[in-house]
Amino acid sequence: MLLEEIHCPADVKKLSLRELTVLAGEIREEIVHTVARHGGHLASNLGAVELTLALHYVFDCPEDKLVFDVGHQAYAHKMLTGRLEAMRESLREEGGVSGFPRALESDCDAFTAGHASTAISAALGMARTRDVMGDDYHVVAVVGDGALTGGMCYEALNDAGQSGTRLIVVINDNEMSISHNVGALSNYLTGLRQSRTYRAFKRGVRRALERIPGLGAPMFRAVEKFRDWLKTPFVDGKFFDALGFRYIGPLDGHDLKALIRILRRAKEENEPQILHVVTVKGKGYTPAESHPDAWHGVAPFLVETGEMRGEKHVSCGRVAAAELNALAENDIRVCAVTAAMPSGTGMEDFGRAHPERFFDVGIAEEHAVTMAAGMAASGMKPYVAVYSTFLQRAFDQIATDVCIGALPVTFLIDRAGLVGADGVTHQGVFDLSYLSMLPNMVVAAPRDVRDLKRLIRLSAEYDGPMAIRYPKDGEDLGPRLGTHRPLRVGEWELLTGGEDVMFLAVGRMVQTAMNASIELMQKGVRAGVVDARFVKPLDEAALREALATPLWVTVEENVAAGGLGERVLAWIGENAPGHEAIVLAVPDRFIEHASVESQLAQCGLDAHGLARSVLARLGR
């Protein structure tokens, strides 16, 4: 097996073109089996195999810098840079290989990535550093076409083009990011792929040469060697030309020979260049090639059938979408906005039911939020569905465009809390803090999917900004917890009383606190639980009632700074000086990839960790 003999990028350069083609097939097979075992990003990685091989064949990593946008395309790169065995054993597992580029993991990973649209900016920074320091390495940014729906790309392209700095930007164009791409640029790239002028020119040249007996076919092959350079005058690449880039493409992203030839020539140039490479997302594995959006990021599965392994969970996003559908049936103002995540957030269900009120704006969170603010200012009731870690990008828009005007925009924040295998770049553990600091914002977290539905119904009646954050998967705790009566903004709920300790828990930590109270009961400690579902505003009446319990323990799947615990401590300082409280939260460090259960245990946020903290405080 050729792949077994590749221990570093230099080994790739020793192979013939035929061997590279064989290696591409082996890499695809390895990606499929590795992701089947561990889960991860499949379709995007399968599409970028030949491109990655060509890059490593032409450039010298780590001296030359390869910057992958997001990292959904980086599995082949990792396999070619000494991490094959580690990926087989531990991809996305605790202590193992990250699913994204990590500079701490390998010097061949030039930049740590996890969010889209950052690669060109980072690569330009490296290119400028090279120029200032008098070095001579190459810098290549590999960008998915979906990333070009994000504004950072244009800021970087505009800056890089006017600077004239030597830089290569490879656009991996598979017509998709996670779901199908949207927007003017996607349409523009499609136009380049389908340019009538170029295609007619190519057909005309072929027909003319084929009429020459004996010489036509060899002449056409000779001309074809230069086809990618000849394309530029006939394909409308003026958009990139106007930005100061030399445009080359479209190129067949699975033609190794052509890719190597074009990359070698690009390497010799001393100006900013765009290489437009067309690939097939999911190539080589029929289920992923047929349904690339469904096979973008997947749980472990059976290779033979494509059937997902493991337990089935209730998707909080789909529960939220169903509740929003019901609201929209009776209220024409209700609409949904997402940033290239219709399937991830479950909002594709809403889009099918109400296509005229569903807006996917691409990877442009800042635009999504301000557009929603404009809709709210005009009489609509917009719901912005977004992952917690991606909403961070739109903090200024939330503060300035939504909260100052107290506009009725509701944020449905998916993947909140610890997220498991996606690791440091995707942990949703800052939202309670950065949202609670904003005036006019209501911040809530449901304890289960039934509570999520109630909060969405409450948001429909609330005339101001509201954020509802929830994890990827949930459960219906049913009648086991609370009365499930209609909610009021800022109202907490006493679930069980306790004379020694009172847990003030939020979100899915409520169930954990209940389990901890049972463990403490076995140790002779009487612990109660309050569902503090509103982090802002605090329920001051509930806090005053809880003063009868001598020790409070706040529990949140969020960093301590600025979260529920700090807000409760501030209330104590003003209203009950001297009352004892413990703040249990995510520690002040980035949490590495592992299972969610392991991450919670590491943070002391599992039931045993909560009980242990209480017993330590009580001296037992």
Secondary structure, DSSP 8 states (H G I E B T S, - for coil): -GGGG--SHHHHTTS-HHHHHHHHHHHHHHHHHHHHHH-EE-HHHHHTHHHHHHHHHHS-TTTSEEEESTTTT-HHHHHTTT-HHHHHHHTTSTTS--SS--TTT-TT--S---STT-HHHHHHHHHHHHHHHT----EEEEEEGGGGGSHHHHHHHHHHHHHT--EEEEEEE-SBSSSB--SHHHHHHHHHHT-HHHHHHHHHHHHHHHTSTTTHHHHHHHHHHTHHHHSTTTS--HHHHHTT-EEEEEEETT-HHHHHHHHHHHHH--SEEEEEEE--TTTTSHHHHH-TTTTSEE--B-TTT--B-S---EEHHHHHHHHHHHHHHH-TTEEEEESS-TTTTSTHHHHHH-GGGEEE--S-HHHHHHHHHHHHHTT-EEEEEEEHHHHGGGHHHIIIIIITTT---EEEEES-B--STTGGGT-B-SHHHHHHTSTT-EEE--SSHHHHHHHHHHHHH--S-EEEE--SEE---GGGSS------TT--EEEE--SSEEEEE-TTHHHHHHHHHHHHHTTT--EEEEE--EEES--HHHHHHHTTSSEEEEEEEEESTTSHHHHHHHHHHHHSTT-EEEEEEE-SS---SS-HHHHHHHTT-SHHHHHHHHHHHHT-
